[in-house]
Each structure stands twice: as C-alpha cells, then as structure tokens.
Amino acid sequence: MDAKLRVGSPDRARELAVFATAVAGGSFSAAGRALGLTPSAVSRTIDRIEARLGVRLMVRTTRLLTLTAEGQAYLGAARRILADLDDAERQIADQGAPRGRLRVSAAFSHGRLLIVPLLGEFARLYPHILVDISLSDAIADIAGGQADVAIRFGLLPDSPLTARRIGETGRVIVASPDYLARCGTPGIPEDLHDHNCLNFNFRRAEPVWPFRKDGRDYALTVQGNVEANNGETLGQLARDGVGITRVGRFSVAEDLAAGRLVPLLEAFNPGDAEQIHAVFLGGANLPARVRVFVDYIASRLR
C-alpha cells in the first residue's frame, strides 16, 4: 500500500478495534454500545475498511454477521495487532510508573519475619503495584507462571532464571534455659547424642549437623522426636523446652536477644551460611514492578 493511502487513512487501530468488536458482539448495535458509537458509525467503518481493501469481509443480515474467508484472515491479524499494541503500552506504562500485580513467593519463616515487614513501605513507595505474596516452603515454579519473584535459600540449580543475591543467614544451635536446666548443657558436639535434637523434615538424606573442631569440619548425626518444615516452628518448640534445634539465626534473633533461647556450641560453629537470592525471569522485557521490588528488598535486607 502506498504512502499517500497510509497517511490519508483514518486511525487504523480504531478501525481494527471496531471490526473485532463487531465480530465479537455479533452485531453493529452491540459493537456500538461497547465502543460508544452509533450502529451507523460502526457500519461506515466496516464499509471504509472493505472499500480500502477491495474485498468483502463479512456478510450482513438483520440478525447475523458472517465472516468471509478474507474476513477471518483480517480478524486474526486485527487481534494480533491489537494485542501487540496493548503489550507495548503496558511496557511503556511500566517504565513510567511501575504498576500491576506482583506475585511474590517466600519461605514461611523468612517471609513472615523479614519480607512482610518491608511491604508497608514498599506499598507507600509504589502505590500502583498490587503485591500478591504467598508464604510457603514449597518451591514456586516461576517459569510455569506461579510467581514473578521467589526468595530462595542455599545453592540454586542451573536454570534460565535470573538470581540476585539479597543476603545470607548463618546457623545457630539453640535451646531454652528451662530445657538446659532440666537436661544439662552440651559442652561438645558429641554431647548432643544425649539430647532431643529437633530437625527439619526436608532436603536431608539423614539428620546431620556440621561442626568444626581443631580446624577440621565434620558432620554429627543427631536424633529427636519432632521434625518441622520451617525454622520458626523449630524455634518455637525449642523455646517451649521440647529440645535443642539448629536453625537460621534470623528466625530466632528476637528470642536470643530476649534470653528466651540460648546459643550453644558456638566454639564449634563451622560458620556455614546460606545465601539468599531473589529469583525471577530476567531479560529485556523485565517488568518494572519486578525490577523495583528486587532492588528494594536487596537494599533493605543487606
């Protein structure tokens, strides 16, 4: 099509929208109601498209609109173009003012204790972002569309996802003063064989805790009668005097500061730390809402 015809033509996007809406609604009257036009205005628009293309796109009766083969092809093109236009406008809008639903997945304890307390300020900074947060120790499938950002601990498997380090957490062995008064305080790691050791119930082939003695790292098998899938629950059980546990320091920081839990065997702590990452689908089309959220939590947690 020549340049003169393109320049002199009415708004093509508007024409495409009128045509697609007429087909979806099944009549010019329905399309007019949806678009704020009269049925005659809708009819003139369709006539104009057909005259420009030199083909009939639809057969019109008083009750029915039936697309011709050319009309079917034009409808498919119209829907693709309108969808691309919507996507382009959303991306530009995101760059100006981040907006839209942001689905965040975080581990239960870390999310409740460290991520959720940050959301109030984030919501004030970015009022057009709807934060949809799920706390679970299950692994969200980001590539499968279950989340936009996930907070993950430890080593990450190879994947096409982008990972940004936002912090790390050390481990600490703790028990309550009441438990230690009843059962004694372990002086060396091997004393744990005489104690009720509360463990995680996932990601372990066997319940072992790492230690370092005389410059040598080794693992000690421990046993207990309660297991849980998050450090906050294990910390609560330890606080209630059920036994001794080894958890991320962040999950028991308040109890340690208040004296409700006591750190044990620190001289044998191997200093192991789990890195914490924000994981998301990166690339050139990264939504602004994902970018600003990851930047925000990285700056606060570090």
C-alpha positions as CSV (number, residue, x, y, z in Angstrom):
1,M,0.0,0.0,0.0
2,D,1.4,3.4,-0.9
3,A,2.4,6.2,1.5
4,K,-0.4,8.5,0.4
5,L,-3.0,6.0,1.3
6,R,-1.4,5.3,4.7
7,V,-1.2,9.0,5.6
8,G,-4.7,9.8,4.4
9,S,-6.4,6.9,6.2
10,P,-8.3,7.2,9.5
11,D,-7.0,5.7,12.7
12,R,-6.1,2.1,11.8
13,A,-6.1,0.9,15.4
14,R,-9.6,2.3,15.9
15,E,-10.8,0.6,12.7
16,L,-9.3,-2.7,13.9
17,A,-11.0,-2.4,17.3
18,V,-14.4,-1.6,15.7
19,F,-14.1,-4.6,13.4
20,A,-13.0,-7.0,16.1
21,T,-15.7,-5.7,18.5
22,A,-18.4,-6.1,15.9
23,V,-17.4,-9.7,15.2
24,A,-17.2,-10.4,19.0
25,G,-20.6,-8.8,19.7
26,G,-22.3,-10.3,16.7
27,S,-23.9,-7.1,15.5
28,F,-23.2,-3.4,14.8
29,S,-25.6,-2.4,17.6
30,A,-23.6,-4.4,20.2
31,A,-20.3,-3.0,18.9
32,G,-21.7,0.5,19.1
33,R,-22.8,0.0,22.7
34,A,-19.4,-1.3,23.6
35,L,-17.5,1.5,21.9
36,G,-19.8,4.4,22.4
37,L,-20.7,4.7,18.7
38,T,-23.9,4.5,16.8
39,P,-24.6,1.4,14.7
40,S,-24.4,3.5,11.5
41,A,-20.9,4.7,12.6
42,V,-19.8,1.1,13.0
43,S,-21.3,0.2,9.6
44,R,-19.5,3.1,7.9
45,T,-16.2,2.0,9.5
46,I,-16.6,-1.6,8.2
47,D,-17.6,-0.2,4.7
48,R,-14.5,2.0,4.7
49,I,-12.2,-1.0,5.5
50,E,-13.8,-3.1,2.8
51,A,-13.5,-0.3,0.3
52,R,-9.8,0.2,1.0
53,L,-9.1,-3.5,0.8
54,G,-11.3,-4.1,-2.2
55,V,-12.8,-7.3,-0.6
56,R,-15.9,-8.1,1.4
57,L,-15.1,-9.0,5.0
58,M,-18.5,-10.0,6.2
59,V,-22.0,-10.8,5.1
60,R,-24.5,-8.8,7.0
61,T,-28.2,-9.6,7.6
62,T,-30.6,-8.1,10.1
63,R,-29.8,-10.9,12.6
64,L,-26.3,-12.2,11.8
65,L,-22.8,-11.3,10.8
66,T,-20.9,-14.0,8.9
67,L,-17.2,-13.6,8.1
68,T,-15.9,-14.4,4.7
69,A,-12.5,-16.1,4.3
70,E,-10.9,-12.7,3.9
71,G,-12.8,-11.6,7.0
72,Q,-11.4,-14.5,9.0
73,A,-7.9,-13.6,7.9
74,Y,-8.4,-9.9,8.7
75,L,-9.8,-10.8,12.1
76,G,-6.8,-12.8,13.1
77,A,-4.5,-10.0,12.0
78,A,-6.6,-7.4,13.9
79,R,-6.5,-9.4,17.1
80,R,-2.7,-9.9,16.9
81,I,-2.1,-6.2,16.2
82,L,-4.4,-5.0,19.0
83,A,-2.7,-7.5,21.5
84,D,0.7,-6.2,20.4
85,L,-0.4,-2.6,20.9
86,D,-1.7,-3.4,24.4
87,D,1.6,-5.1,25.3
88,A,3.6,-2.2,24.0
89,E,1.5,0.3,26.0
90,R,1.8,-1.8,29.2
91,Q,5.5,-1.9,28.9
92,I,5.8,1.8,28.3
93,A,3.5,2.5,31.2
94,D,5.6,0.2,33.4
95,Q,8.7,2.2,32.7
96,G,7.0,5.4,33.7
97,A,5.2,4.2,36.8
98,P,5.6,0.6,37.9
99,R,2.1,-1.0,38.1
100,G,0.3,-4.2,38.0
101,R,0.1,-7.4,40.1
102,L,3.4,-8.7,41.5
103,R,3.3,-12.3,42.7
104,V,6.0,-13.0,45.4
105,S,6.8,-16.4,46.8
106,A,8.8,-16.6,50.1
107,A,9.6,-19.2,52.6
108,F,7.3,-19.2,55.6
109,S,9.6,-18.0,58.4
110,H,11.8,-15.7,56.4
111,G,8.8,-14.2,54.6
112,R,6.9,-13.6,57.8
113,L,9.9,-12.2,59.8
114,L,11.8,-10.3,57.1
115,I,9.9,-9.8,53.9
116,V,6.4,-9.0,55.1
117,P,7.6,-6.2,57.4
118,L,9.1,-4.5,54.3
119,L,5.9,-4.4,52.3
120,G,4.3,-1.5,54.1
121,E,7.0,0.9,53.0
122,F,7.1,-0.7,49.5
123,A,3.4,-0.2,49.1
124,R,3.7,3.5,50.0
125,L,6.6,4.0,47.5
126,Y,4.8,2.1,44.7
127,P,1.0,2.5,45.2
128,H,0.2,1.2,41.7
129,I,1.8,-2.2,42.3
130,L,-0.5,-4.9,43.8
131,V,1.7,-7.2,45.9
132,D,0.4,-10.7,46.0
133,I,2.6,-12.6,48.4
134,S,2.4,-16.3,49.2
135,L,4.3,-17.8,52.2
136,S,5.2,-21.4,51.7
137,D,8.2,-23.7,52.0
138,A,7.2,-25.3,48.7
139,I,9.2,-24.2,45.6
140,A,7.2,-22.0,43.3
141,D,7.6,-22.6,39.6
142,I,8.4,-19.2,38.2
143,A,8.9,-20.4,34.6
144,G,5.5,-22.1,34.9
145,G,3.8,-18.8,36.0
146,Q,3.3,-19.5,39.7
147,A,5.2,-16.4,40.8
148,D,7.1,-13.3,39.4
149,V,9.7,-13.3,42.2
150,A,10.7,-16.1,44.6
151,I,13.0,-15.8,47.6
152,R,15.2,-18.9,47.8
153,F,17.9,-20.2,50.2
154,G,21.0,-22.1,49.5
155,L,22.6,-23.4,46.3
156,L,20.5,-22.8,43.2
157,P,20.1,-25.3,40.4
158,D,21.1,-24.4,36.8
159,S,18.1,-22.8,35.1
160,P,17.2,-20.0,32.7
161,L,16.1,-17.8,35.7
162,T,18.0,-14.7,36.9
163,A,19.1,-14.8,40.5
164,R,20.2,-11.7,42.5
165,R,21.8,-12.2,45.9
166,I,20.0,-10.3,48.6
167,G,21.7,-11.5,51.7
168,E,22.7,-14.6,53.7
169,T,21.9,-16.2,57.0
170,G,24.1,-18.1,59.4
171,R,23.0,-21.1,61.5
172,V,22.9,-21.3,65.3
173,I,22.1,-24.2,67.8
174,V,19.7,-23.1,70.5
175,A,17.7,-24.3,73.5
176,S,15.7,-22.7,76.2
177,P,17.1,-22.0,79.7
178,D,14.3,-24.3,81.0
179,Y,15.4,-27.2,78.8
180,L,19.1,-26.8,79.8
181,A,18.2,-26.7,83.5
182,R,16.3,-30.0,83.1
183,C,18.6,-31.8,80.7
184,G,22.0,-30.2,81.0
185,T,24.1,-28.1,78.7
186,P,26.2,-29.8,76.0
187,G,29.8,-28.9,76.2
188,I,31.0,-30.6,73.0
189,P,29.0,-31.6,69.9
190,E,29.1,-35.3,70.9
191,D,27.1,-34.5,74.0
192,L,24.1,-34.0,71.6
193,H,23.7,-37.7,71.5
194,D,22.1,-37.4,74.9
195,H,19.7,-34.7,73.9
196,N,16.4,-34.4,71.9
197,C,17.5,-32.7,68.7
198,L,14.7,-31.1,66.7
199,N,15.3,-31.3,62.9
200,F,13.9,-30.1,59.6
201,N,11.9,-32.6,57.6
202,F,13.1,-31.7,54.1
203,R,16.3,-31.6,52.0
204,R,18.2,-34.1,54.1
205,A,19.1,-37.7,53.5
206,E,19.9,-38.0,57.2
207,P,19.7,-35.7,60.2
208,V,23.3,-34.4,60.5
209,W,24.6,-31.1,61.9
210,P,28.0,-29.7,60.8
211,F,30.7,-28.8,63.2
212,R,34.3,-27.6,63.2
213,K,36.8,-28.9,65.9
214,D,40.5,-28.4,65.9
215,G,40.3,-26.9,62.4
216,R,38.5,-30.0,61.0
217,D,35.0,-29.9,59.7
218,Y,32.8,-32.9,60.3
219,A,29.1,-33.9,60.5
220,L,27.4,-35.3,63.5
221,T,24.2,-37.4,63.3
222,V,21.6,-36.3,65.8
223,Q,18.2,-37.6,66.7
224,G,14.9,-36.2,68.1
225,N,11.2,-36.9,68.3
226,V,9.9,-33.8,66.4
227,E,10.6,-32.5,62.9
228,A,9.2,-29.4,61.1
229,N,9.4,-27.8,57.7
230,N,10.4,-24.3,58.9
231,G,12.8,-22.7,61.4
232,E,10.2,-20.6,63.1
233,T,8.3,-23.7,64.2
234,L,11.5,-25.4,65.4
235,G,12.5,-22.2,67.3
236,Q,9.1,-22.2,69.0
237,L,9.5,-25.8,70.0
238,A,12.9,-25.1,71.4
239,R,11.6,-22.0,73.2
240,D,8.9,-24.3,74.8
241,G,11.6,-26.6,76.2
242,V,10.9,-29.5,73.8
243,G,14.6,-29.9,72.8
244,I,17.6,-28.4,71.0
245,T,17.5,-27.2,67.4
246,R,19.7,-25.8,64.7
247,V,18.1,-23.1,62.6
248,G,18.8,-19.9,60.6
249,R,19.8,-17.2,63.0
250,F,17.2,-14.7,61.6
251,S,14.4,-17.0,62.7
252,V,15.4,-16.9,66.4
253,A,17.0,-13.5,66.6
254,E,14.3,-12.0,68.8
255,D,14.3,-14.9,71.2
256,L,18.1,-14.8,71.5
257,A,18.0,-11.1,72.2
258,A,15.3,-11.6,74.9
259,G,17.1,-14.6,76.5
260,R,14.2,-17.0,75.7
261,L,16.7,-19.1,73.8
262,V,20.4,-19.6,74.5
263,P,23.1,-20.2,71.8
264,L,25.0,-23.5,72.2
265,L,28.3,-24.9,71.0
266,E,29.3,-21.6,69.3
267,A,33.0,-22.6,69.6
268,F,32.3,-25.4,67.2
269,N,30.1,-23.5,64.8
270,P,31.6,-24.1,61.3
271,G,30.4,-20.7,60.2
272,D,28.4,-22.1,57.3
273,A,25.9,-19.6,55.8
274,E,23.1,-20.0,53.3
275,Q,22.9,-17.4,50.6
276,I,19.5,-15.8,49.9
277,H,18.5,-14.9,46.4
278,A,15.6,-13.3,44.6
279,V,14.9,-15.4,41.6
280,F,12.9,-14.1,38.6
281,L,12.6,-14.2,34.8
282,G,15.1,-11.7,33.6
283,G,15.8,-10.3,30.1
284,A,15.0,-7.2,28.1
285,N,11.3,-7.4,28.9
286,L,11.6,-7.5,32.7
287,P,8.6,-5.6,34.1
288,A,9.4,-2.5,36.1
289,R,7.4,-3.8,39.0
290,V,9.8,-6.8,39.3
291,R,12.9,-4.7,39.0
292,V,11.9,-2.1,41.6
293,F,10.8,-4.9,44.1
294,V,14.1,-6.8,43.8
295,D,16.1,-3.5,44.1
296,Y,14.0,-2.6,47.2
297,I,14.4,-5.8,49.1
298,A,18.1,-6.1,48.2
299,S,18.8,-2.7,49.6
300,R,16.8,-3.3,52.8
301,L,18.0,-6.8,53.6
302,R,21.7,-6.1,53.1
